[in-house]
């Protein structure tokens, strides 16, 4: 065991040395940490951050195409819009507590970055781990599940000559159903499998209060997100900043009314020119 500990320490030192000497040294990396160092700490759920980088700029050539890769979105706070108890008050967002532990980050997302004089700078999401099933607990004890995602995101920003700390990519995306078509609820009802209605109440299957739970639906919603660039490393092509996203919550396949969920957090990405 003693020799294993010495070997692990030596490997960690070597990896740390290689990381320090590699490109992109401004990124806070965890490559020097072992699996045991990371397990249970939540570091794997954190996006990379840029240290000691301020108001840089990444110049864009209109004649070239670019790719935004390694896009990572790390939620730091989640709010759910709740209807007021009094008609004199307006609906407001109430902060909830994330119950999903260390599996709430969207990571390794990539897509094309285009500079169009008529449309501005546009990012089109194409691939990556672009969704996470998340549940938040409200102060009243209610659990609100939602599918945190940016599937099919098309986000645009003014200015096509560079990416800088004034860049704000705003766009919409689709929000698939939190449940899949094969999911069965506690009464064994599903969209493509299971019972058509609650077995104990077959004679009341068409009642309005039960129909919405019996008639399962695969609903796709729409969300909107804003990626605000705060740090730019012109040498490595890395950008980082904050984001705010608003999207619908889970409807239990049509059985519940969707709630508006606001997610705020940190994001990181890398911009590279496409190879000719």
N, C-alpha and C positions, 0 to 999 in steps of 0.2 A: 504494500500500500504506500510505503514511503517513497519507493522508486516511481510509482505512478504519479504521485503528487509532484515530484521533481520534474518528471517529463511534461506533465500538464502545464506547470509554471514556465518551463522552457519554451513550449509551443506558444503560450500566450505572449511571452516576451518577443518571440520571433515575428508573430503575426502583428504585434503592435509596431515593431520596427518597419515591417513592410507597408503597413497602413500609413505610417507617418511619411514614408518616402514615395508614396504613390500620388497620382494626379488627384485633383479635387480635395486637397487637404483641408479646405475650409468647411467640409461637411463633418458634422459630428457623427462618426462611424462607430459601430459596435462589432466590427469584424474581429477585433482583438479579443473579444469575450468568447468563452466556451459555452457549450450548451448548458452546462450546470450553472454558469454565471448568469445566464439569461432566464432560465426556467423559473416561472413563478414570480418574476419581477415586473412584468408588463412591458419590458423594453421592446419585445417583438411587436407590440401593438403601437409603438411610437414611430412617427415619421422622422426622417433625417432633418436636421436643422442646420442653417448656415451660421457659422460663428465669425465674428469680426468682419462682416461684410455689410456695407451700407448702400448708398445710392449709386449702384452700378448701372450698366446698360448693356444689352445684347443687341448688336446691330443686325438687321435683317436685310438680305439682298432680295429684291422683288423678283429677280430672275431665277432664284433658287427655291426649292421646297424644303420644309423643315418638319421634324417630328418632335413632339413633346412626349417624353417617356418617363417612366418611374414616378408618375403622378401618384401622390400619396395624400389622403385626406384623413386627418386624425381629429375626431370630435372631442371637444373639451367641455361642452355644455349642450343640453338638449331641453327645449321648451315645447310645451303642448298648449295649443289654443283652447281655452275652455270658455263655454258660454257663461255669462254672468247670472247670478241668482236674482238680480233685480233688473227690470227693464230700463232703468235709468242709467245703468252702467254699460260700458262697451266690453266686448269680449277681449280678453287679454291672454298673453302667453305666460304660463306658469312653468317654472323650471322643475324638471324631474331628475331622478337619480338613475343613472344607467345601471342595469342589473345584469348585463351580458358580460361583465368582467373584461377579459383581454381579447375579445374578438369583435371589435367595433370599427376597425380601421380599413378603409379602402386602399389598396396598394397595387403597385406595378401596372398602372393604367397607362395606355399609350394611344396616340392618335396623330393625325396630320395637323400641322399648323400652317395656315395659308395666309398670305398677305395680298388682299384684293383691294385695289384703289377705290372701288365702288362700295365694298362691304366692310372694309377695315380688316383687322386681324381676326382670324377665325380658327378655333380649335374644334376638331371633330373627333370624338371618342370612338375608338375602334376595338380595343382589346384590354384584357387585364382582369384582376380581381375587383370587379366594379360593383359589388353589392355585399352587404352584411345584414344578417337578421339581428335586430337590436330590440330590446325591451327596456322601457323606462318605468319607474315607479313614481307616481304622483304623491304629493303631500297627503292626500286623502286615502292613500293605499291602493288606488286604482293602477293596474298594470296596462301600459299602452305599448303594444308591439308595432314595429314598422320595419320596412325593408329599406335600410339606408343604401342609396344607390345613385349612380350618375349614368345609367345605361342610355346610350344613344345621345349623349350630351353634345350640343352644338352651341358653343359660347363665343361671343365676339367682343371686340374692344376697339376703340378708336385709336388711330395711329398705326401705321404699317411699316415704319422704318426701323423700329426698335422695340424691345421689351424693357421697361424700366419701372421705377417705383410708382409711376402714375398709371400703369396698366391695370385695368379692371375687366376681367373676362366675365361677361354675364350671358347666361343662356338657359335653355330649358332641356329637360331630359324626361324619359318615361320611367314610371315606377310600376314594375310588374306586381302581381299579386303576392302577398306574403306567403300564402299557402299554395301548394301545387295541386294539380287536378286529382291526384290520387290520395290526397289527405282526407282522413276520416275524423269527424268531430266526435265528442264523447258519446253520442248516440248512434255512431256508426254510419252517419250520412256523409256522402261525398259527391264530387262532380261527375267522375267517371267510374266510380265504384261505390260499394256500400248500399245502404238502404235509401229509398226515396223519401221516407219520412220517419218520424219517431215511431218505433214499433209499438210502444205502449199507447199511442194515441192515433190509430189509423183513421178513425172516423172524423178527426178534426184536422186532417192533413192540409185541407184547403183554407183553414181559418187564417185571416190576415195576420194575426199575431204569430203564427207558426210558419206561414208560407215563406217568409224571408229567410228563415233558418233551414227549411226543407229544400228550397230552390237555390242550390249553390251556383255561384257565378265567378268566373275568372275575370276580375276587373283590373284594368291597367290605368293608372293615374298619371298625372303630369306634375313635375316639380321644377323649381327654378333655383339657380345657384349663382353666386358671385364670388369669383376668385380675385382677391386683391393682393397684388404683388407688393411686398414690403422690403425684400432683400434680393439683390441680383449679383451674381459672380460672373463677370464677363469673361473670365479666363476659362472656367469650367463649363459655362453655359447653364449653371444651376440657378433656380429661382425659388423663393419661399415667401410665405405670407399667411394671410388668414382667409377664411371662407365663411359664407353664410348661405345655408340652403333651407328652402321651405318645400315640404312635400306632404302628401297625405299619409295617414297611418293605415294599419291593417283594418279591413272591414269584415274579417272572418268569413270571406267568400260571399259577401253580400248581406250577411246577417246583422252588421252594425254600420253605423254612419261613420265615415272616415273623418278623422280629426286632422287639423293642420299641425305639422310638426316642424319646428325650427331648429336646425342644427348649426352650431358655430364651432369653429376649430381652426387648426393649423394645416397648411398644405405645403408640399414640396414637389418639385418637378425638375426635369432637365431638358434643355432645348438643344437639339443637334441638327445640323444640315444633313439632308439625305445624300447618300453616295450617288455619284453620277453613274 
